[in-house]
Amino acid sequence: MLNGTSLVFDIETVPDVELGRRLYSLDSLSNDDVARAMRTLRIQKTGSTDFLAHPHHRIVAISAVLRAPDKLQVWSLGSDDSSERELLERFFDGIEKFQPVLISWNGNGFDLPVIHYRALRHGVAAPLYWESGENDREFKFNNYLNRYHARHLDLMDILAGYQARAFSSLEEVALMLGLPGKMGMSGARVWEHFQEGQISDIRAYCETDVLNTYLVYLHFEKMRGLLNETAFSTEKQRLVEFLKAADQGHLQDFLNQWLDGTGSA
């Protein structure tokens, strides 16, 4: 079985249009026009991509899979009405409470830098997360901040051997393993859903992303010898039973697509 507590996490973001207005003097434009202008200006700056700089993202969902010795839980932090500050506070409260190993896909490259900037924006304290040995020597050689330490495992980074040219998308790896992948949704559509007030849909999408990541993590633990075949099957079956008992439609859809795939439990 898995040792200790693992927290697989993922965030969904939209353009911080308030920041965009201040940066570019766009007071007279609608939210949609500000977001469009921010992307256009980003293309002009980079010459290639409209993907916004990390501080320009506003977090609208944080979802997680918690695997503790006595618990398996899949959920989104807070509620549809939660502020960005509350989402961040709940995320760091979970780290303080459980001291988990964080698991992500591209957490080093995107999720955590965005979380850092937004926590700075809202003044959210997270002493354990930022600990690097000053107050607890255990964190000197294994903390959440060092790319090569083990308190945060960025699976994309690790599987690519820390080589950017070998990076892959979660979608590609999930489908390679017979997992459901994006299920018709993508990060590119989050702004559209946000504008329409469909926060629950964004949270559901984020939850399916962390489920994909969690299952990739189980394959990774098996590959590096920390789960044998029996334990690997047991962990997958534990997730199957959790999803069968869930009453949310997106979790049922994920389970059905997973069981129908070549990576079925």
N, C-alpha and C positions, 0 to 999 in steps of 0.2 A: 504494500500500500504506500501511498504518498506520506512522507514524513513532514511534520510541522503543518503550517498553515500557508496556503497560496491564495493570492488575490489576483485574478485575471481582470484587467480593466481596459476600458476604451472610452474615448470621448467623442462627442459630436459637437461641431461648432458652426457658427454663422459669422458673417462679417460684423465687426463692432462698428456699427454705423455712427454711433456717437463720437467715437474716435475719428472716424473718417471725416465727419463734419468739421471737427476741430483742426485736423491736419491740413485739410484741403479747402477750407472756407466754403463749405457746401450747404450752408444753412437753409437755403431756399429749396433744396431738393427733397423728394420723398425718400423713404428708406430704401426702396428698390433702386431708385436712381443713384443714391449714394453708394450702394453696394456695387452697382454696375460701374460707376466711376472708379471706385477703389480697385476693381479688377483690371479695368482699362489702364489705369496708371501703373499698376503692377507689371502689366505686359510691357509698357513703355520702359520701365526701369530694368526689367530682367531681359527683355528681348525675346522671351520664349514662353513664359508661364504666367497665368493669372492667379496662381495659388498665392494667397496673401501671406505676408510676413507674420511670424508667430504672434507678436503682440497685437495684431489686427484681428485676431480671432476671439470671439466670445463663446464661452462654453454653454451649451443648452442641454446637454445630457452627459451623465457619466454612468456607465453600466458596469456590472462586475459579476464574476463567478467567484464565490468564496468556497474554498475546499479546506475545511478544518478537520482535525482528526475525528470529530463527532458530528460534522455538519457539511452539507452541500447546499448552496443557495445561489440562485440566479436572480438578479434584480437590478433596477435602476435606482440610483440614490435620489432621495427626496421625492417630490411629486411633480406633476405637470406644472404646478404654479411656483415651484421653488426658484429662488433667485440664484444667480451664478455664485454669489458668495456662499449661500447655503450648500450648494453642491460641493464646493471646494472644502468647506468646513467638514462636511460629512465624510469626504474622501480622506482627509488627513486624520479625522477622528478614528476612522477604521484602522489606519496605520498605527496610531497611538495605542489602540485597544488590542489589536491582534499581532502586531509586529510581523506581518506576513512577508513572504517572498512575493514581490510584485512580478506579474507576468504580462507582457504586452506584445503587440506587433507594431513595430516602429515607434515604441514609446520613447526611445532616446532621441529620435529624429523629429517627432512631432508632439505626441501627447504630453510628455513631461515638460518640455520647454513652454508649451502653451499654458499648462497648469502653473508653472513657475511665474510667468508674467501676470496671469490673472490673479493668482494669490497675492502677488505684490500689489496689484491694482486695488484689491479689496482689503489689504492688511490682514490676511489670514495667517496666523501663526501655525507652525508645524515643526516643533523642536526635534522630535525624534527623526522625522524625515531628513532634516538638514544635519543631523548629527554625523560627525566624521572623526570622532575620537577625542574631542576636547573634554567631554563630560563622561563618556562611556568608552573605555579602551577597546571594547569588543567591536566597536564600529570603525576603529582605525583601519583595519585591514579587510573589513567587509561592511560596506554601507550602501545606501540607495543611490549615491551620487556618482560613484566611479563606474565607468562604462564596463570595466572588466571584473567587477565584483559580482557577488551572487545574490544580493538582496533584491536586485531587479534584473530579470532576464528578459531582454528584448529579443524575442525569437527571430525576428527578421534579421537583426544585426548578427546574432550568433550563427544562424544557419548559413549566412553569407560569408562567414569567416571574417567579419568586420571589414568586408570589401564592398564599397558602394556599387561597383559594377556588377556585383553578384546579387544585389537586392532583388527581392520578388514581392509581388503583392500578396496579401492574405487570400484574395480570391483565387489566384493561381495555385497556391499551395493547398488551400482547402479543397478545390476541385480535384487536384492531383490525388488527394487522399480519399476521394469519394464523399466529401462532406458537402453540405448544401451551398456554402458560399453566400453570395449577396442576396439571393432569393428575390431578384427583381428590383432591389433598392440599391442606392449608392450614395456616397457622401455628397456627390454633386447635386443631389435633389433635396438635401436637408434645408437649404435656404427657402426653396419653394414651399416645402411643408411647414416651415416655421412661419412664413408669411401668411399662410392659411390657418395658422393656429393649431396645426396638427402635431402638437408636442408628443402626444402618446404614440404616434406613428414613428417619430424620431427615436423615442426611447425603446420602442419595440425593435427597430432596426439595429440600434446599438447593442441590445441584448443578444441578437443573433450573431453579431460580430464577436462578442466575447465568448459565445458558445463555440464558434468556429476556432477561435484562438485557444480556448481551453482544450479542445480535442487535438489540435496540433501539438499543444503542450504535452498531452498524454503520449502521443507518438514520439515526441522528443525524449521524454523520460524513459520510454522503452528503449529507444535507440542508444541512449547513453548508459543503459544498464541499471537504472534506478527503479524500473518496473519490469518484472518478468512477465511472461505471457499470461500467467494466471492473474496476477495483480492488474495487468493492463485490461484484461477482460472484465474483471471485477469493477474497476473504476468506470469503464464505459457502461456497464449494466447499472451501476449506481445512478449515472446520469439519465439513462433510459427511464428508470423508475421515477426519478424526480420529474422528468418531462411528462410522463404519462399521468402523473397526479396533478400537474399544473392545469389551470382552467383558462389560461390566456391562449388565444387563437394562434398567435405567432410562434409560441413555444410548441404547440401541437403541430403546426406546419413544419417547423424545423425538425421535429422528431420524425415525422412522416417522410420528409425528403431525405433525412439521414438514413433511415432504415431502408429506403428504396435505393440508396446509392451503393457503390461497390465497397465503400468503407463501412457498411452496416454493422451494427453491434451484434 
